[in-house]
Amino acid sequence: MPALFDVQGVAVNDVLNIRAAPEAGAGLIGSLSPGARSVEVVEIAPNGTWGRINTGEASGWVSMRYLTPASGPGWQSLDRPMRCFGTEPFWSLAYDPARRNMTLSQMGDENGPLGLWIDWHLSSSSRSGQIGWAIEGPARRGFATLTAEACNDGMSDRSYGLSISLFVNPSQESSAEPVALSGCCSLAP
């Protein structure tokens, strides 16, 4: 985990319930439509029959009986879009695999050391559950690691299956300070 799934086997006039705990009698906290696609499961319950997903500002559990793996590669291939974010300071990163670049922004820092748009070229290496990105662009270079592990944004009750550590250094010609950021990532569109 994490992985994307599609809802299957739910009648068109029904929904897939999202429960507060991994059991059929737990309270309802939301639902998924019978045609829901790209549902990110971030954890599987020990018995393997329930998967933890995010809904609104919370996370809940759905029966894995009604989910089927979405087509396409897993997160380790870097061929899926992903969103990452963190606090202290607030920042966000959007990864676009088609263009092999990242858009990185920090709250309240529109013209700061990282700018609003950085076109980075990525190369990756991986080991079980972790990927390293060498990042290089016209004015910045750095490194990022993605790790498959439980992650929480500290601001909501949501759970994530990927953590990120991002280290960016300015070019030698720049007076900008190096930046180190950490946070969580989501595969869900």
Disulfide bonds with the S-S distance in Angstrom:
Cys84-Cys185 2.04
Cys151-Cys184 2.00
